[in-house]
């Protein structure tokens, strides 16, 4: 039965900056793949009904997997809802990712829920991957470089 994972973090930056990290192709490619993977963004149209497609390549083995989906809801600086579907027929079904952002006294509270994870992917592996990705996200968005 498909599983669901949830994450909560507080990042020391503005919600608008975190939101941009989810909708700019170069930003997504830099933080979304877990350690040991590279990301190629083939398409990213961050508008309601817009599509995204990308692939992750395992740097050790060279093997890759691709996936894509549709943006269902986008509220700049506040919320993103999008779907993901793997191209691999062994990973059937559609996942839905909901990201909410809230300004708090020290930056941005981020909550992420990923529903519909295919049975072949152990939830603990999904947790590990997201934890790594969220560390990379923090390293991208927290520095305030104004030069």
N, CA, C and O atoms as a GROMACS GRO file, in nm:
protein
  588
    1UNK      N    1   0.085  -0.118   0.000
    1UNK     CA    2   0.000   0.000   0.000
    1UNK      C    3   0.090   0.124   0.000
    1UNK      O    4   0.183   0.132   0.080
    2UNK      N    5   0.064   0.220  -0.087
    2UNK     CA    6   0.148   0.341  -0.093
    2UNK      C    7   0.159   0.409   0.043
    2UNK      O    8   0.064   0.411   0.121
    3UNK      N    9   0.277   0.466   0.070
    3UNK     CA   10   0.300   0.528   0.199
    3UNK      C   11   0.308   0.680   0.189
    3UNK      O   12   0.308   0.738   0.080
    4UNK      N   13   0.314   0.743   0.305
    4UNK     CA   14   0.321   0.889   0.317
    4UNK      C   15   0.433   0.923   0.412
    4UNK      O   16   0.452   0.857   0.514
    5UNK      N   17   0.508   1.029   0.378
    5UNK     CA   18   0.610   1.081   0.469
    5UNK      C   19   0.584   1.230   0.491
    5UNK      O   20   0.530   1.298   0.403
    6UNK      N   21   0.624   1.279   0.608
    6UNK     CA   22   0.604   1.420   0.644
    6UNK      C   23   0.732   1.475   0.705
    6UNK      O   24   0.805   1.405   0.775
    7UNK      N   25   0.758   1.602   0.677
    7UNK     CA   26   0.878   1.669   0.727
    7UNK      C   27   0.844   1.808   0.776
    7UNK      O   28   0.755   1.874   0.724
    8UNK      N   29   0.917   1.850   0.878
    8UNK     CA   30   0.901   1.985   0.933
    8UNK      C   31   1.040   2.040   0.960
    8UNK      O   32   1.123   1.973   1.021
    9UNK      N   33   1.066   2.161   0.915
    9UNK     CA   34   1.195   2.228   0.940
    9UNK      C   35   1.168   2.376   0.958
    9UNK      O   36   1.065   2.428   0.916
   10UNK      N   37   1.262   2.444   1.022
   10UNK     CA   38   1.264   2.590   1.026
   10UNK      C   39   1.395   2.632   0.961
   10UNK      O   40   1.503   2.588   1.002
   11UNK      N   41   1.384   2.715   0.860
   11UNK     CA   42   1.500   2.764   0.787
   11UNK      C   43   1.518   2.912   0.815
   11UNK      O   44   1.421   2.987   0.821
   12UNK      N   45   1.643   2.953   0.832
   12UNK     CA   46   1.673   3.092   0.868
   12UNK      C   47   1.679   3.180   0.743
   12UNK      O   48   1.784   3.231   0.706
   13UNK      N   49   1.564   3.197   0.680
   13UNK     CA   50   1.551   3.282   0.563
   13UNK      C   51   1.404   3.313   0.538
   13UNK      O   52   1.316   3.261   0.607
   14UNK      N   53   1.379   3.396   0.441
   14UNK     CA   54   1.243   3.439   0.408
   14UNK      C   55   1.166   3.332   0.329
   14UNK      O   56   1.227   3.258   0.252
   15UNK      N   57   1.034   3.322   0.347
   15UNK     CA   58   0.954   3.225   0.271
   15UNK      C   59   0.968   3.242   0.120
   15UNK      O   60   0.968   3.142   0.047
   16UNK      N   61   0.980   3.365   0.072
   16UNK     CA   62   0.990   3.388  -0.072
   16UNK      C   63   1.115   3.322  -0.131
   16UNK      O   64   1.113   3.272  -0.243
   17UNK      N   65   1.222   3.323  -0.054
   17UNK     CA   66   1.347   3.262  -0.101
   17UNK      C   67   1.334   3.110  -0.104
   17UNK      O   68   1.384   3.046  -0.198
   18UNK      N   69   1.270   3.052  -0.005
   18UNK     CA   70   1.248   2.907  -0.004
   18UNK      C   71   1.158   2.869  -0.121
   18UNK      O   72   1.184   2.770  -0.190
   19UNK      N   73   1.053   2.944  -0.144
   19UNK     CA   74   0.961   2.918  -0.255
   19UNK      C   75   1.037   2.917  -0.388
   19UNK      O   76   1.018   2.827  -0.470
   20UNK      N   77   1.124   3.016  -0.408
   20UNK     CA   78   1.203   3.024  -0.533
   20UNK      C   79   1.287   2.899  -0.552
   20UNK      O   80   1.309   2.856  -0.665
   21UNK      N   81   1.336   2.840  -0.442
   21UNK     CA   82   1.418   2.719  -0.452
   21UNK      C   83   1.338   2.601  -0.507
   21UNK      O   84   1.396   2.506  -0.559
   22UNK      N   85   1.206   2.606  -0.495
   22UNK     CA   86   1.119   2.500  -0.546
   22UNK      C   87   1.075   2.524  -0.690
   22UNK      O   88   1.025   2.432  -0.755
   23UNK      N   89   1.091   2.645  -0.742
   23UNK     CA   90   1.036   2.675  -0.875
   23UNK      C   91   1.139   2.721  -0.978
   23UNK      O   92   1.104   2.739  -1.095
   24UNK      N   93   1.264   2.740  -0.938
   24UNK     CA   94   1.368   2.776  -1.034
   24UNK      C   95   1.447   2.650  -1.070
   24UNK      O   96   1.502   2.585  -0.980
   25UNK      N   97   1.454   2.614  -1.198
   25UNK     CA   98   1.518   2.488  -1.238
   25UNK      C   99   1.659   2.468  -1.184
   25UNK      O  100   1.690   2.359  -1.134
   26UNK      N  101   1.746   2.567  -1.193
   26UNK     CA  102   1.883   2.550  -1.143
   26UNK      C  103   1.886   2.528  -0.993
   26UNK      O  104   1.968   2.451  -0.943
   27UNK      N  105   1.797   2.595  -0.921
   27UNK     CA  106   1.791   2.577  -0.776
   27UNK      C  107   1.746   2.435  -0.743
   27UNK      O  108   1.807   2.369  -0.659
   28UNK      N  109   1.640   2.389  -0.806
   28UNK     CA  110   1.589   2.254  -0.782
   28UNK      C  111   1.698   2.151  -0.808
   28UNK      O  112   1.718   2.060  -0.728
   29UNK      N  113   1.770   2.167  -0.919
   29UNK     CA  114   1.876   2.072  -0.955
   29UNK      C  115   1.986   2.070  -0.851
   29UNK      O  116   2.054   1.968  -0.835
   30UNK      N  117   2.006   2.181  -0.780
   30UNK     CA  118   2.116   2.188  -0.684
   30UNK      C  119   2.083   2.124  -0.549
   30UNK      O  120   2.173   2.074  -0.481
   31UNK      N  121   1.956   2.124  -0.509
   31UNK     CA  122   1.926   2.074  -0.375
   31UNK      C  123   1.836   1.951  -0.369
   31UNK      O  124   1.843   1.877  -0.271
   32UNK      N  125   1.754   1.925  -0.468
   32UNK     CA  126   1.655   1.818  -0.456
   32UNK      C  127   1.714   1.677  -0.457
   32UNK      O  128   1.668   1.593  -0.380
   33UNK      N  129   1.813   1.647  -0.541
   33UNK     CA  130   1.863   1.509  -0.538
   33UNK      C  131   1.940   1.480  -0.409
   33UNK      O  132   2.018   1.564  -0.363
   34UNK      N  133   1.919   1.363  -0.351
   34UNK     CA  134   1.996   1.328  -0.230
   34UNK      C  135   2.145   1.321  -0.262
   34UNK      O  136   2.185   1.321  -0.378
   35UNK      N  137   2.228   1.314  -0.158
   35UNK     CA  138   2.372   1.302  -0.176
   35UNK      C  139   2.403   1.183  -0.266
   35UNK      O  140   2.341   1.077  -0.254
   36UNK      N  141   2.498   1.201  -0.356
   36UNK     CA  142   2.538   1.093  -0.447
   36UNK      C  143   2.460   1.089  -0.576
   36UNK      O  144   2.484   1.002  -0.660
   37UNK      N  145   2.365   1.182  -0.594
   37UNK     CA  146   2.286   1.188  -0.716
   37UNK      C  147   2.300   1.326  -0.780
   37UNK      O  148   2.320   1.426  -0.712
   38UNK      N  149   2.289   1.328  -0.912
   38UNK     CA  150   2.285   1.452  -0.989
   38UNK      C  151   2.146   1.464  -1.050
   38UNK      O  152   2.082   1.364  -1.079
   39UNK      N  153   2.101   1.587  -1.069
   39UNK     CA  154   1.967   1.611  -1.122
   39UNK      C  155   1.976   1.690  -1.252
   39UNK      O  156   2.050   1.788  -1.261
   40UNK      N  157   1.901   1.647  -1.350
   40UNK     CA  158   1.881   1.725  -1.472
   40UNK      C  159   1.734   1.762  -1.478
   40UNK      O  160   1.647   1.675  -1.476
   41UNK      N  161   1.707   1.890  -1.486
   41UNK     CA  162   1.568   1.937  -1.500
   41UNK      C  163   1.542   1.952  -1.650
   41UNK      O  164   1.603   2.036  -1.716
   42UNK      N  165   1.451   1.872  -1.701
   42UNK     CA  166   1.419   1.874  -1.843
   42UNK      C  167   1.310   1.976  -1.874
   42UNK      O  168   1.307   2.034  -1.983
   43UNK      N  169   1.222   1.998  -1.779
   43UNK     CA  170   1.111   2.092  -1.797
   43UNK      C  171   1.064   2.136  -1.659
   43UNK      O  172   1.056   2.054  -1.568
   44UNK      N  173   1.035   2.263  -1.645
   44UNK     CA  174   0.979   2.312  -1.519
   44UNK      C  175   0.900   2.438  -1.550
   44UNK      O  176   0.956   2.547  -1.568
   45UNK      N  177   0.771   2.421  -1.556
   45UNK     CA  178   0.680   2.533  -1.581
   45UNK      C  179   0.596   2.550  -1.454
   45UNK      O  180   0.490   2.489  -1.439
   46UNK      N  181   0.645   2.635  -1.364
   46UNK     CA  182   0.583   2.651  -1.232
   46UNK      C  183   0.462   2.744  -1.238
   46UNK      O  184   0.465   2.856  -1.187
   47UNK      N  185   0.356   2.694  -1.301
   47UNK     CA  186   0.227   2.762  -1.304
   47UNK      C  187   0.121   2.656  -1.278
   47UNK      O  188   0.144   2.538  -1.303
   48UNK      N  189   0.006   2.697  -1.230
   48UNK     CA  190  -0.099   2.599  -1.205
   48UNK      C  191  -0.130   2.527  -1.336
   48UNK      O  192  -0.159   2.590  -1.438
   49UNK      N  193  -0.123   2.394  -1.334
   49UNK     CA  194  -0.142   2.313  -1.454
   49UNK      C  195  -0.014   2.293  -1.533
   49UNK      O  196  -0.012   2.215  -1.628
   50UNK      N  197   0.094   2.363  -1.494
   50UNK     CA  198   0.223   2.349  -1.562
   50UNK      C  199   0.287   2.216  -1.530
   50UNK      O  200   0.254   2.151  -1.430
   51UNK      N  201   0.379   2.176  -1.614
   51UNK     CA  202   0.444   2.046  -1.601
   51UNK      C  203   0.588   2.060  -1.552
   51UNK      O  204   0.652   2.164  -1.567
   52UNK      N  205   0.637   1.952  -1.493
   52UNK     CA  206   0.779   1.942  -1.462
   52UNK      C  207   0.825   1.802  -1.497
   52UNK      O  208   0.750   1.705  -1.484
   53UNK      N  209   0.952   1.791  -1.542
   53UNK     CA  210   1.016   1.662  -1.571
   53UNK      C  211   1.162   1.674  -1.533
   53UNK      O  212   1.227   1.774  -1.562
   54UNK      N  213   1.212   1.571  -1.468
   54UNK     CA  214   1.353   1.570  -1.431
   54UNK      C  215   1.401   1.427  -1.417
   54UNK      O  216   1.321   1.333  -1.414
   55UNK      N  217   1.532   1.412  -1.408
   55UNK     CA  218   1.589   1.281  -1.385
   55UNK      C  219   1.701   1.293  -1.282
   55UNK      O  220   1.771   1.393  -1.276
   56UNK      N  221   1.715   1.189  -1.202
   56UNK     CA  222   1.822   1.178  -1.103
   56UNK      C  223   1.917   1.069  -1.154
   56UNK      O  224   1.873   0.960  -1.193
   57UNK      N  225   2.046   1.099  -1.153
   57UNK     CA  226   2.147   1.001  -1.194
   57UNK      C  227   2.235   0.967  -1.075
   57UNK      O  228   2.291   1.055  -1.010
   58UNK      N  229   2.246   0.837  -1.048
   58UNK     CA  230   2.333   0.787  -0.942
   58UNK      C  231   2.477   0.807  -0.988
   58UNK      O  232   2.518   0.748  -1.088
   59UNK      N  233   2.553   0.890  -0.918
   59UNK     CA  234   2.688   0.923  -0.960
   59UNK      C  235   2.781   0.802  -0.954
   59UNK      O  236   2.878   0.796  -1.031
   60UNK      N  237   2.755   0.708  -0.866
   60UNK     CA  238   2.839   0.588  -0.854
   60UNK      C  239   2.815   0.491  -0.968
   60UNK      O  240   2.910   0.444  -1.031
   61UNK      N  241   2.688   0.460  -0.995
   61UNK     CA  242   2.655   0.357  -1.094
   61UNK      C  243   2.627   0.412  -1.232
   61UNK      O  244   2.636   0.339  -1.331
   62UNK      N  245   2.593   0.540  -1.241
   62UNK     CA  246   2.555   0.599  -1.369
   62UNK      C  247   2.411   0.574  -1.407
   62UNK      O  248   2.363   0.629  -1.506
   63UNK      N  249   2.341   0.492  -1.330
   63UNK     CA  250   2.200   0.463  -1.360
   63UNK      C  251   2.114   0.583  -1.322
   63UNK      O  252   2.144   0.657  -1.229
   64UNK      N  253   2.006   0.601  -1.397
   64UNK     CA  254   1.918   0.714  -1.367
   64UNK      C  255   1.773   0.670  -1.366
   64UNK      O  256   1.736   0.566  -1.421
   65UNK      N  257   1.692   0.753  -1.303
   65UNK     CA  258   1.547   0.735  -1.308
   65UNK      C  259   1.485   0.872  -1.331
   65UNK      O  260   1.534   0.974  -1.281
   66UNK      N  261   1.379   0.872  -1.407
   66UNK     CA  262   1.315   0.999  -1.441
   66UNK      C  263   1.171   0.999  -1.391
   66UNK      O  264   1.109   0.894  -1.370
   67UNK      N  265   1.121   1.119  -1.374
   67UNK     CA  266   0.985   1.136  -1.324
   67UNK      C  267   0.936   1.274  -1.366
   67UNK      O  268   1.014   1.360  -1.406
   68UNK      N  269   0.808   1.293  -1.356
   68UNK     CA  270   0.748   1.422  -1.389
   68UNK      C  271   0.610   1.432  -1.329
   68UNK      O  272   0.558   1.337  -1.270
   69UNK      N  273   0.552   1.549  -1.345
   69UNK     CA  274   0.420   1.569  -1.289
   69UNK      C  275   0.364   1.704  -1.325
   69UNK      O  276   0.408   1.770  -1.419
   70UNK      N  277   0.265   1.743  -1.249
   70UNK     CA  278   0.188   1.864  -1.275
   70UNK      C  279   0.178   1.948  -1.148
   70UNK      O  280   0.164   1.894  -1.039
   71UNK      N  281   0.185   2.078  -1.164
   71UNK     CA  282   0.162   2.170  -1.052
   71UNK      C  283   0.013   2.190  -1.036
   71UNK      O  284  -0.056   2.233  -1.129
   72UNK      N  285  -0.038   2.159  -0.917
   72UNK     CA  286  -0.181   2.170  -0.889
   72UNK      C  287  -0.216   2.302  -0.823
   72UNK      O  288  -0.323   2.358  -0.847
   73UNK      N  289  -0.126   2.354  -0.739
   73UNK     CA  290  -0.152   2.479  -0.667
   73UNK      C  291  -0.020   2.547  -0.637
   73UNK      O  292   0.074   2.483  -0.589
   74UNK      N  293  -0.013   2.676  -0.665
   74UNK     CA  294   0.105   2.755  -0.634
   74UNK      C  295   0.062   2.888  -0.576
   74UNK      O  296  -0.010   2.965  -0.641
   75UNK      N  297   0.106   2.915  -0.453
   75UNK     CA  298   0.083   3.045  -0.390
   75UNK      C  299   0.222   3.095  -0.351
   75UNK      O  300   0.279   3.048  -0.252
   76UNK      N  301   0.277   3.191  -0.428
   76UNK     CA  302   0.414   3.235  -0.403
   76UNK      C  303   0.440   3.269  -0.256
   76UNK      O  304   0.365   3.344  -0.193
   77UNK      N  305   0.549   3.212  -0.204
   77UNK     CA  306   0.589   3.237  -0.067
   77UNK      C  307   0.507   3.164   0.038
   77UNK      O  308   0.533   3.178   0.157
   78UNK      N  309   0.407   3.084  -0.006
   78UNK     CA  310   0.318   3.018   0.091
   78UNK      C  311   0.297   2.869   0.069
   78UNK      O  312   0.302   2.791   0.164
   79UNK      N  313   0.274   2.827  -0.056
   79UNK     CA  314   0.233   2.689  -0.076
   79UNK      C  315   0.260   2.640  -0.218
   79UNK      O  316   0.249   2.716  -0.314
   80UNK      N  317   0.297   2.513  -0.228
   80UNK     CA  318   0.308   2.443  -0.356
   80UNK      C  319   0.244   2.306  -0.340
   80UNK      O  320   0.264   2.240  -0.238
   81UNK      N  321   0.169   2.264  -0.439
   81UNK     CA  322   0.117   2.128  -0.444
   81UNK      C  323   0.144   2.078  -0.586
   81UNK      O  324   0.105   2.142  -0.684
   82UNK      N  325   0.211   1.964  -0.595
   82UNK     CA  326   0.242   1.909  -0.727
   82UNK      C  327   0.242   1.757  -0.721
   82UNK      O  328   0.252   1.697  -0.614
   83UNK      N  329   0.230   1.697  -0.839
   83UNK     CA  330   0.232   1.552  -0.848
   83UNK      C  331   0.366   1.506  -0.905
   83UNK      O  332   0.436   1.582  -0.972
   84UNK      N  333   0.399   1.382  -0.877
   84UNK     CA  334   0.516   1.315  -0.934
   84UNK      C  335   0.473   1.175  -0.976
   84UNK      O  336   0.397   1.108  -0.907
   85UNK      N  337   0.523   1.134  -1.092
   85UNK     CA  338   0.500   0.997  -1.140
   85UNK      C  339   0.630   0.949  -1.203
   85UNK      O  340   0.686   1.015  -1.291
   86UNK      N  341   0.680   0.833  -1.157
   86UNK     CA  342   0.802   0.776  -1.214
   86UNK      C  343   0.775   0.720  -1.352
   86UNK      O  344   0.666   0.670  -1.379
   87UNK      N  345   0.875   0.727  -1.440
   87UNK     CA  346   0.864   0.666  -1.572
   87UNK      C  347   0.877   0.514  -1.563
   87UNK      O  348   0.828   0.443  -1.651
   88UNK      N  349   0.942   0.463  -1.460
   88UNK     CA  350   0.964   0.320  -1.440
   88UNK      C  351   0.832   0.251  -1.408
   88UNK      O  352   0.768   0.285  -1.309
   89UNK      N  353   0.789   0.154  -1.490
   89UNK     CA  354   0.662   0.086  -1.464
   89UNK      C  355   0.663   0.005  -1.333
   89UNK      O  356   0.556  -0.031  -1.283
   90UNK      N  357   0.782  -0.022  -1.278
   90UNK     CA  358   0.789  -0.092  -1.150
   90UNK      C  359   0.757  -0.001  -1.031
   90UNK      O  360   0.743  -0.048  -0.919
   91UNK      N  361   0.746   0.130  -1.058
   91UNK     CA  362   0.713   0.229  -0.955
   91UNK      C  363   0.582   0.299  -0.994
   91UNK      O  364   0.582   0.418  -1.025
   92UNK      N  365   0.472   0.224  -0.992
   92UNK     CA  366   0.345   0.279  -1.041
   92UNK      C  367   0.282   0.378  -0.945
   92UNK      O  368   0.319   0.388  -0.828
   93UNK      N  369   0.185   0.450  -0.998
   93UNK     CA  370   0.105   0.541  -0.916
   93UNK      C  371   0.155   0.684  -0.922
   93UNK      O  372   0.261   0.714  -0.977
   94UNK      N  373   0.075   0.768  -0.865
   94UNK     CA  374   0.106   0.911  -0.864
   94UNK      C  375   0.122   0.958  -0.721
   94UNK      O  376   0.039   0.929  -0.635
   95UNK      N  377   0.230   1.029  -0.696
   95UNK     CA  378   0.255   1.086  -0.565
   95UNK      C  379   0.209   1.232  -0.567
   95UNK      O  380   0.211   1.297  -0.672
   96UNK      N  381   0.168   1.281  -0.452
   96UNK     CA  382   0.133   1.422  -0.437
   96UNK      C  383   0.219   1.481  -0.328
   96UNK      O  384   0.225   1.428  -0.217
   97UNK      N  385   0.286   1.591  -0.360
   97UNK     CA  386   0.372   1.660  -0.264
   97UNK      C  387   0.307   1.794  -0.231
   97UNK      O  388   0.272   1.872  -0.320
   98UNK      N  389   0.290   1.821  -0.101
   98UNK     CA  390   0.236   1.948  -0.054
   98UNK      C  391   0.343   2.015   0.032
   98UNK      O  392   0.392   1.956   0.128
   99UNK      N  393   0.378   2.137  -0.004
   99UNK     CA  394   0.478   2.215   0.067
   99UNK      C  395   0.411   2.341   0.118
   99UNK      O  396   0.355   2.418   0.039
  100UNK      N  397   0.414   2.364   0.249
  100UNK     CA  398   0.360   2.488   0.303
  100UNK      C  399   0.474   2.565   0.371
  100UNK      O  400   0.560   2.507   0.437
  101UNK      N  401   0.470   2.696   0.352
  101UNK     CA  402   0.571   2.786   0.407
  101UNK      C  403   0.503   2.891   0.492
  101UNK      O  404   0.399   2.945   0.455
  102UNK      N  405   0.562   2.919   0.609
  102UNK     CA  406   0.504   3.019   0.698
  102UNK      C  407   0.617   3.101   0.758
  102UNK      O  408   0.712   3.046   0.813
  103UNK      N  409   0.605   3.232   0.749
  103UNK     CA  410   0.703   3.320   0.812
  103UNK      C  411   0.691   3.306   0.963
  103UNK      O  412   0.581   3.313   1.019
  104UNK      N  413   0.806   3.287   1.028
  104UNK     CA  414   0.812   3.281   1.174
  104UNK      C  415   0.922   3.376   1.220
  104UNK      O  416   0.993   3.433   1.137
  105UNK      N  417   0.935   3.394   1.350
  105UNK     CA  418   1.025   3.497   1.404
  105UNK      C  419   1.170   3.480   1.360
  105UNK      O  420   1.243   3.579   1.352
  106UNK      N  421   1.213   3.358   1.331
  106UNK     CA  422   1.353   3.335   1.294
  106UNK      C  423   1.371   3.295   1.149
  106UNK      O  424   1.482   3.260   1.108
  107UNK      N  425   1.265   3.300   1.070
  107UNK     CA  426   1.278   3.265   0.929
  107UNK      C  427   1.151   3.205   0.872
  107UNK      O  428   1.046   3.270   0.869
  108UNK      N  429   1.160   3.080   0.825
  108UNK     CA  430   1.048   3.015   0.758
  108UNK      C  431   1.027   2.875   0.813
  108UNK      O  432   1.119   2.794   0.819
  109UNK      N  433   0.903   2.849   0.853
  109UNK     CA  434   0.864   2.714   0.890
  109UNK      C  435   0.818   2.644   0.762
  109UNK      O  436   0.732   2.695   0.691
  110UNK      N  437   0.877   2.528   0.735
  110UNK     CA  438   0.840   2.454   0.614
  110UNK      C  439   0.785   2.318   0.656
  110UNK      O  440   0.844   2.248   0.739
  111UNK      N  441   0.672   2.282   0.598
  111UNK     CA  442   0.611   2.150   0.619
  111UNK      C  443   0.595   2.086   0.482
  111UNK      O  444   0.545   2.148   0.388
  112UNK      N  445   0.637   1.961   0.472
  112UNK     CA  446   0.628   1.887   0.346
  112UNK      C  447   0.558   1.754   0.374
  112UNK      O  448   0.590   1.684   0.469
  113UNK      N  449   0.462   1.721   0.288
  113UNK     CA  450   0.397   1.591   0.292
  113UNK      C  451   0.405   1.530   0.152
  113UNK      O  452   0.368   1.594   0.054
  114UNK      N  453   0.455   1.407   0.145
  114UNK     CA  454   0.459   1.334   0.018
  114UNK      C  455   0.373   1.210   0.035
  114UNK      O  456   0.405   1.121   0.113
  115UNK      N  457   0.264   1.205  -0.041
  115UNK     CA  458   0.167   1.095  -0.033
  115UNK      C  459   0.175   1.008  -0.158
  115UNK      O  460   0.207   1.057  -0.267
  116UNK      N  461   0.146   0.880  -0.143
  116UNK     CA  462   0.137   0.790  -0.257
  116UNK      C  463   0.270   0.732  -0.302
  116UNK      O  464   0.285   0.697  -0.419
  117UNK      N  465   0.366   0.722  -0.211
  117UNK     CA  466   0.498   0.667  -0.245
  117UNK      C  467   0.481   0.521  -0.285
  117UNK      O  468   0.420   0.444  -0.211
  118UNK      N  469   0.535   0.481  -0.401
  118UNK     CA  470   0.517   0.342  -0.446
  118UNK      C  471   0.569   0.241  -0.344
  118UNK      O  472   0.665   0.267  -0.272
  119UNK      N  473   0.504   0.126  -0.342
  119UNK     CA  474   0.537   0.020  -0.247
  119UNK      C  475   0.682  -0.024  -0.254
  119UNK      O  476   0.739  -0.063  -0.152
  120UNK      N  477   0.743  -0.018  -0.371
  120UNK     CA  478   0.880  -0.064  -0.389
  120UNK      C  479   0.982   0.025  -0.318
  120UNK      O  480   1.096  -0.017  -0.295
  121UNK      N  481   0.943   0.147  -0.283
  121UNK     CA  482   1.032   0.241  -0.214
  121UNK      C  483   1.005   0.234  -0.064
  121UNK      O  484   0.897   0.274  -0.019
  122UNK      N  485   1.101   0.185   0.015
  122UNK     CA  486   1.079   0.180   0.161
  122UNK      C  487   1.064   0.321   0.218
  122UNK      O  488   1.141   0.410   0.182
  123UNK      N  489   0.965   0.343   0.305
  123UNK     CA  490   0.947   0.477   0.362
  123UNK      C  491   1.073   0.531   0.428
  123UNK      O  492   1.100   0.651   0.420
  124UNK      N  493   1.152   0.443   0.492
  124UNK     CA  494   1.274   0.491   0.559
  124UNK      C  495   1.376   0.542   0.458
  124UNK      O  496   1.452   0.634   0.489
  125UNK      N  497   1.379   0.485   0.338
  125UNK     CA  498   1.468   0.536   0.233
  125UNK      C  499   1.421   0.673   0.186
  125UNK      O  500   1.501   0.761   0.156
  126UNK      N  501   1.290   0.688   0.179
  126UNK     CA  502   1.234   0.818   0.141
  126UNK      C  503   1.267   0.923   0.247
  126UNK      O  504   1.305   1.036   0.213
  127UNK      N  505   1.254   0.887   0.374
  127UNK     CA  506   1.291   0.978   0.482
  127UNK      C  507   1.437   1.020   0.471
  127UNK      O  508   1.469   1.138   0.480
  128UNK      N  509   1.525   0.923   0.450
  128UNK     CA  510   1.667   0.952   0.441
  128UNK      C  511   1.695   1.047   0.324
  128UNK      O  512   1.768   1.145   0.340
  129UNK      N  513   1.637   1.019   0.209
  129UNK     CA  514   1.659   1.105   0.092
  129UNK      C  515   1.611   1.247   0.115
  129UNK      O  516   1.681   1.343   0.083
  130UNK      N  517   1.491   1.261   0.170
  130UNK     CA  518   1.437   1.395   0.196
  130UNK      C  519   1.522   1.469   0.300
  130UNK      O  520   1.544   1.590   0.286
  131UNK      N  521   1.569   1.399   0.402
  131UNK     CA  522   1.651   1.465   0.504
  131UNK      C  523   1.777   1.522   0.441
  131UNK      O  524   1.817   1.634   0.472
  132UNK      N  525   1.840   1.444   0.352
  132UNK     CA  526   1.958   1.493   0.283
  132UNK      C  527   1.924   1.613   0.195
  132UNK      O  528   1.996   1.713   0.195
  133UNK      N  529   1.815   1.603   0.122
  133UNK     CA  530   1.773   1.713   0.034
  133UNK      C  531   1.745   1.840   0.114
  133UNK      O  532   1.782   1.950   0.071
  134UNK      N  533   1.681   1.826   0.228
  134UNK     CA  534   1.648   1.943   0.309
  134UNK      C  535   1.774   2.009   0.368
  134UNK      O  536   1.777   2.130   0.387
  135UNK      N  537   1.877   1.928   0.397
  135UNK     CA  538   2.005   1.988   0.439
  135UNK      C  539   2.065   2.071   0.325
  135UNK      O  540   2.117   2.180   0.347
  136UNK      N  541   2.057   2.018   0.204
  136UNK     CA  542   2.109   2.090   0.087
  136UNK      C  543   2.025   2.216   0.061
  136UNK      O  544   2.079   2.320   0.023
  137UNK      N  545   1.894   2.207   0.082
  137UNK     CA  546   1.807   2.323   0.066
  137UNK      C  547   1.849   2.433   0.163
  137UNK      O  548   1.859   2.549   0.123
  138UNK      N  549   1.873   2.398   0.288
  138UNK     CA  550   1.915   2.498   0.388
  138UNK      C  551   2.045   2.566   0.345
  138UNK      O  552   2.061   2.687   0.360
  139UNK      N  553   2.138   2.488   0.294
  139UNK     CA  554   2.266   2.546   0.250
  139UNK      C  555   2.250   2.639   0.131
  139UNK      O  556   2.331   2.730   0.112
  140UNK      N  557   2.147   2.619   0.052
  140UNK     CA  558   2.121   2.707  -0.061
  140UNK      C  559   2.054   2.837  -0.016
  140UNK      O  560   2.095   2.945  -0.056
  141UNK      N  561   1.950   2.826   0.068
  141UNK     CA  562   1.865   2.943   0.095
  141UNK      C  563   1.905   3.024   0.217
  141UNK      O  564   1.870   3.142   0.224
  142UNK      N  565   1.978   2.967   0.312
  142UNK     CA  566   2.008   3.042   0.434
  142UNK      C  567   2.116   3.148   0.418
  142UNK      O  568   2.105   3.253   0.480
  143UNK      N  569   2.220   3.126   0.339
  143UNK     CA  570   2.319   3.235   0.324
  143UNK      C  571   2.254   3.360   0.262
  143UNK      O  572   2.178   3.351   0.166
  144UNK      N  573   2.284   3.472   0.319
  144UNK     CA  574   2.232   3.601   0.268
  144UNK      C  575   2.350   3.674   0.206
  144UNK      O  576   2.426   3.742   0.276
  145UNK      N  577   2.366   3.659   0.076
  145UNK     CA  578   2.480   3.716   0.004
  145UNK      C  579   2.429   3.833  -0.079
  145UNK      O  580   2.358   3.812  -0.177
  146UNK      N  581   2.463   3.953  -0.042
  146UNK     CA  582   2.408   4.073  -0.106
  146UNK      C  583   2.508   4.146  -0.194
  146UNK      O  584   2.501   4.268  -0.205
  147UNK      N  585   2.599   4.074  -0.255
  147UNK     CA  586   2.698   4.139  -0.343
  147UNK      C  587   2.674   4.103  -0.486
  147UNK      O  588   2.746   4.148  -0.575
   0.00000   0.00000   0.00000
